[in-house]
Every structure is written in structure tokens, then in C-alpha cells.
Amino acid sequence: MNKDEVQYYLTNKLRFSQEDLEKLILFHEELIQFNTKYNLISESTVSDIWNRHILDSAQVVKFIGFEDNKSLSDMGSGAGFPGLILSIFNKNNKFHVKLHEKSNIKCDFLQIIKEKLDLNYDVLGDYKFDLIDSDYVVSRAFKKLEEVLRISREIIGVNHKLIILKGKNAENEINKLHQPLSFIYNLERSVTDRDSKILIVDVKKNL
């Protein structure tokens, strides 16, 4: 999709508000400017940020409830995908968004955007201690599926929904797991690439 098509989809299909769209436009401008000095996203995707990064992240709102006193953690948020985009959509001050990113440069960028757009999220480094009570965990271009599932299994102590944006090899990766998925899961087709998938796992803990 081109920029206009993405913006139409965001407002008419995913129910982003006009204010949300204005924030996304400002975010897009800041990202391009920041990316000229620091490599936040691949240069090859700069001309397609609205589709490749913003819409790809935004589609995840369909799988999140944004309930009171719940929390979402984005593992390896990078330039804010998908966590920052989800934070723009979120209107519930009692729904807590946490962006985990190890790169100091990317953390600085996330903090700058938070202040400029008046967004409600926390920028955190190491995920090991802050994922414990996450109700939703999202991941995009973070680590291999095996490692993301290990983190979900070993670190998060509560029932949670794990949402992983994957490429066209998602089913193949699932089939090759050393420890088969023992939870209910499904694969949703991405709106930005017909071959890409979104893996959604309902993880139940033995509490």
C-alpha cells in the first residue's frame, strides 16, 4: 500500500483517530530525520515506512484488548515497532505499555518521541525483570522464534498473549521447534504482505 492507502486503512479499518494519524505523521517525519544520522531502520525501507513499518505494527491492535490494569511489553522495540505505534492507538491510561530496547541510541529516540508526541509508555532496557507480569508480549524482528518462546516460557510468570510478527517461513519455523508449541495458537495473515504471518499464542502458566 502507498501512504494514502495506509492512512485510509488505519482510520477506516483499524479505527485510529485523526489525532492518532497526526501523531503518526509527526513520528514519520522524526524517524526519517533521525535515521539520517543513526541507523534506526534499514535504508532500503525508508521510502516505504508507512506500509513496511507503521501499518505492519498497527495491525496488531486487532489482537489486543487494552483493558484496565493490564500491561503490554514490546521486546526489542527498535525504532518503536510495534510498541510505539500501539501506544499511539491506546487511549486507556490504565493500560501500561513498556518498550524494551538495549540500544542507547534507539532508547534516546523513543524517549524523544514520547515527549514530543505526549505518549504514555516506559522505555526500558533489559527485559528480564520487567516482563514478569506482562499480559501481552509483542515481538517484531527481535530474536529467533525459539528464543522468544523460551523467554515467554521461563520469564513471564502470568497467563499472557504472545504476538509475534513473522515472515513467510512462520509455519516452517514452528514445525522445526525443538520443543513443540504446547499452547493454543493460530497464524493470522499480515495485511502488509500476503506471505507474512502473525503468530498468536495463548500462553497458560501453571500458577
C-alpha positions as CSV (number, residue, x, y, z in Angstrom):
1,M,0.0,0.0,0.0
2,N,1.1,3.6,-0.6
3,K,1.0,6.3,2.1
4,D,-2.6,7.4,1.3
5,E,-3.9,3.8,1.2
6,V,-2.2,3.1,4.6
7,Q,-3.6,6.2,6.2
8,Y,-7.1,5.2,4.9
9,Y,-6.7,1.7,6.3
10,L,-5.5,3.0,9.6
11,T,-8.5,5.3,10.1
12,N,-11.3,3.2,8.4
13,K,-10.3,-0.4,9.2
14,L,-8.2,-0.2,12.4
15,R,-10.0,2.8,13.9
16,F,-7.1,5.0,14.5
17,S,-8.4,8.6,15.2
18,Q,-7.5,11.7,13.3
19,E,-5.3,12.8,16.3
20,D,-3.6,9.4,16.1
21,L,-2.9,9.9,12.4
22,E,-1.4,13.4,13.1
23,K,0.9,11.8,15.7
24,L,1.9,9.1,13.2
25,I,2.7,11.8,10.6
26,L,4.9,13.6,13.1
27,F,6.5,10.3,14.1
28,H,7.2,9.5,10.5
29,E,9.0,12.9,10.0
30,E,11.1,12.5,13.1
31,L,12.1,9.0,12.2
32,I,13.3,10.0,8.7
33,Q,15.3,12.9,10.2
34,F,16.8,10.8,13.0
35,N,17.6,8.0,10.5
36,T,19.9,10.3,8.5
37,K,22.3,10.3,11.5
38,Y,21.6,6.9,13.1
39,N,20.7,3.6,11.6
40,L,17.3,3.0,13.2
41,I,15.8,1.3,10.2
42,S,17.2,-0.2,7.0
43,E,17.8,2.4,4.4
44,S,16.1,0.2,1.9
45,T,12.8,0.6,3.8
46,V,12.8,4.4,4.3
47,S,10.7,5.1,1.2
48,D,8.1,2.6,2.5
49,I,7.9,3.3,6.2
50,W,4.1,3.7,6.2
51,N,3.5,0.2,4.9
52,R,6.6,-1.7,6.0
53,H,6.8,-0.4,9.5
54,I,3.8,1.6,10.6
55,L,0.9,-0.4,9.2
56,D,2.7,-3.7,9.8
57,S,2.9,-2.7,13.5
58,A,-0.6,-1.1,13.7
59,Q,-2.4,-4.2,12.5
60,V,-1.6,-5.8,15.9
61,V,-4.3,-3.7,17.6
62,K,-6.8,-6.2,16.4
63,F,-5.5,-8.8,18.9
64,I,-5.2,-6.6,22.0
65,G,-7.9,-5.6,24.4
66,F,-6.3,-2.6,26.1
67,E,-8.1,-3.5,29.3
68,D,-7.7,-1.7,32.7
69,N,-4.7,-2.7,34.8
70,K,-3.2,-4.8,32.0
71,S,0.3,-4.4,30.5
72,L,2.0,-4.9,27.2
73,S,5.7,-5.4,26.7
74,D,7.4,-4.9,23.3
75,M,10.6,-7.0,23.2
76,G,13.3,-5.3,21.1
77,S,11.2,-2.2,20.2
78,G,13.9,-0.7,18.0
79,A,12.5,2.5,16.5
80,G,9.2,1.8,18.1
81,F,7.8,-1.1,16.1
82,P,5.3,-2.2,17.1
83,G,5.1,-0.9,20.7
84,L,5.2,2.8,20.0
85,I,2.5,2.5,17.3
86,L,0.3,0.6,19.7
87,S,0.9,3.3,22.4
88,I,-0.4,5.9,19.9
89,F,-3.6,3.9,19.5
90,N,-4.1,3.2,23.2
91,K,-6.5,5.5,24.9
92,N,-6.6,3.8,28.3
93,N,-4.3,5.3,30.9
94,K,-4.7,2.2,33.0
95,F,-3.2,0.1,30.2
96,H,0.6,0.1,30.6
97,V,2.9,-0.1,27.6
98,K,6.6,-1.0,28.0
99,L,9.2,-0.7,25.3
100,H,12.3,-2.8,25.8
101,E,15.4,-1.9,23.8
102,K,19.1,-2.4,24.5
103,S,20.5,0.2,22.1
104,N,21.0,3.5,23.9
105,I,20.6,5.5,20.7
106,K,17.2,3.9,20.0
107,C,16.2,4.4,23.6
108,D,17.0,8.1,23.3
109,F,14.9,8.2,20.1
110,L,12.0,6.5,21.8
111,Q,12.2,9.0,24.7
112,I,12.3,12.0,22.4
113,I,9.2,10.7,20.6
114,K,7.4,10.1,23.9
115,E,7.9,13.7,24.9
116,K,7.2,15.3,21.6
117,L,4.0,13.4,21.0
118,D,3.0,13.2,24.7
119,L,2.7,9.4,24.6
120,N,2.2,7.1,27.6
121,Y,4.9,4.4,27.6
122,D,8.0,3.5,29.5
123,V,11.4,3.0,27.8
124,L,13.3,0.1,29.4
125,G,16.5,-1.7,28.7
126,D,16.8,-5.3,29.9
127,Y,13.5,-7.2,29.6
128,K,14.4,-10.0,32.1
129,F,12.9,-8.2,35.1
130,D,10.1,-6.3,33.6
131,L,8.3,-9.0,31.6
132,I,7.3,-10.9,34.7
133,D,3.7,-9.7,34.8
134,S,3.1,-8.8,31.2
135,D,-0.4,-9.7,29.9
136,Y,0.6,-9.1,26.3
137,V,4.0,-9.6,24.8
138,V,4.7,-8.4,21.2
139,S,7.8,-9.1,19.1
140,R,8.9,-7.9,15.7
141,A,12.3,-8.7,14.2
142,F,13.6,-9.4,17.8
143,K,15.1,-12.9,18.1
144,K,14.5,-16.3,16.6
145,L,11.2,-17.9,17.4
146,E,12.8,-20.5,19.7
147,E,14.3,-17.8,21.9
148,V,11.2,-15.7,22.0
149,L,9.2,-18.7,23.2
150,R,11.9,-19.5,25.8
151,I,11.6,-16.0,27.2
152,S,7.8,-16.4,27.3
153,R,8.0,-19.8,29.0
154,E,10.8,-19.0,31.5
155,I,10.5,-15.3,32.4
156,I,6.8,-14.3,32.3
157,G,5.0,-15.5,35.3
158,V,1.4,-14.9,34.4
159,N,-1.0,-16.1,31.6
160,H,-0.3,-13.9,28.6
161,K,-0.9,-13.5,24.9
162,L,2.3,-13.7,22.8
163,I,2.1,-11.9,19.5
164,I,5.0,-12.4,17.0
165,L,5.2,-10.8,13.6
166,K,6.8,-13.3,11.3
167,G,7.8,-13.6,7.7
168,K,6.7,-16.2,5.1
169,N,8.6,-19.0,6.9
170,A,6.5,-18.9,10.1
171,E,4.9,-22.3,9.7
172,N,8.3,-23.9,8.9
173,E,9.8,-22.3,12.0
174,I,7.0,-23.7,14.1
175,N,7.5,-27.2,12.7
176,K,11.2,-27.1,13.4
177,L,11.0,-26.0,17.1
178,H,13.0,-28.3,19.4
179,Q,10.2,-28.0,22.0
180,P,6.8,-28.1,20.2
181,L,4.3,-25.4,21.0
182,S,2.1,-26.8,23.8
183,F,-0.3,-23.9,23.9
184,I,-3.2,-22.9,21.7
185,Y,-2.0,-20.8,18.8
186,N,-3.1,-19.5,15.5
187,L,-1.5,-17.8,12.5
188,E,-3.1,-14.7,11.0
189,R,-2.2,-13.3,7.6
190,S,-0.4,-10.0,7.6
191,V,-2.2,-7.1,5.8
192,T,1.1,-5.8,4.5
193,D,2.4,-9.0,2.9
194,R,0.3,-11.9,1.9
195,D,3.1,-14.3,2.6
196,S,3.9,-13.0,6.1
197,K,2.1,-14.2,9.2
198,I,1.3,-13.1,12.7
199,L,1.7,-15.8,15.3
200,I,-0.6,-15.5,18.3
201,V,-0.1,-17.8,21.3
202,D,-2.3,-18.0,24.3
203,V,0.3,-18.9,27.0
204,K,-1.2,-20.5,30.1
205,K,1.1,-20.7,33.2
206,N,0.9,-23.3,36.0
207,L,0.2,-20.8,38.7
